[in-house]
Amino acid sequence: MKSNKAIVKVMPQASDDAAIAPHIKAILTALGEDPQRDGLQRTPHRVDQALRFLTSGYRTDIQKILNGLSTK
């Protein structure tokens, strides 16, 4: 019996040029926040990782998922 679980791989960051975190830091600063304060120090990195995970499906081969083929 085939499993119906989808396998999603999060693509690694291509380069520092593609980093989202510095932009998030700039947005926080523009909003009047201090990105260096305790509660926000890792926020740019967390947002970067979250956006990469949430959009990882854009790079997923839908035919492999629909046909039950592993993407390993």
C-alpha positions in Angstrom: 0.0 0.0 0.0 1.4 3.4 -1.0 1.7 6.2 1.5 -0.2 9.4 0.7 2.3 11.5 2.7 3.9 14.3 0.7 7.6 14.8 1.1 8.6 18.5 1.1 12.2 19.5 1.0 13.1 23.1 1.9 15.7 24.3 -0.5 18.9 25.6 1.0 19.7 29.3 0.8 21.4 29.9 -2.5 23.8 32.6 -1.4 24.1 35.5 1.0 22.8 37.7 -1.8 19.5 35.8 -1.6 19.2 36.3 2.2 15.9 37.6 3.4 17.0 38.3 7.0 18.7 41.6 6.3 15.6 42.9 4.6 13.5 41.9 7.6 16.0 43.7 9.9 15.6 46.8 7.7 11.8 46.5 7.9 11.9 46.2 11.7 14.1 49.3 11.8 11.7 51.2 9.5 8.9 50.3 11.8 10.8 52.0 14.7 11.8 48.7 16.4 15.3 47.9 17.6 16.3 44.6 15.9 19.1 44.2 18.4 16.8 44.1 21.5 16.4 40.8 23.2 13.1 39.8 21.8 14.0 40.6 18.2 17.6 39.5 17.8 16.7 36.2 16.0 13.5 37.4 14.4 15.0 38.2 11.0 16.4 34.7 10.8 13.2 33.1 12.0 11.2 35.1 9.3 13.7 34.1 6.7 13.3 30.4 7.5 9.5 30.6 7.8 9.2 32.2 4.4 11.5 29.6 2.8 9.4 26.8 4.4 6.1 28.4 3.4 7.1 28.9 -0.2 9.0 25.6 -0.6 6.1 24.1 -2.5 6.8 26.4 -5.4 9.9 24.4 -6.1 8.3 21.0 -5.6 7.6 18.8 -8.5 3.8 18.3 -8.3 3.9 15.2 -10.6 6.2 13.4 -8.2 3.8 14.1 -5.3 0.6 13.2 -7.2 2.1 10.0 -8.5 3.4 9.0 -5.1 7.0 9.1 -6.1 9.6 9.9 -3.5 11.6 13.1 -3.9 14.5 11.8 -1.9 
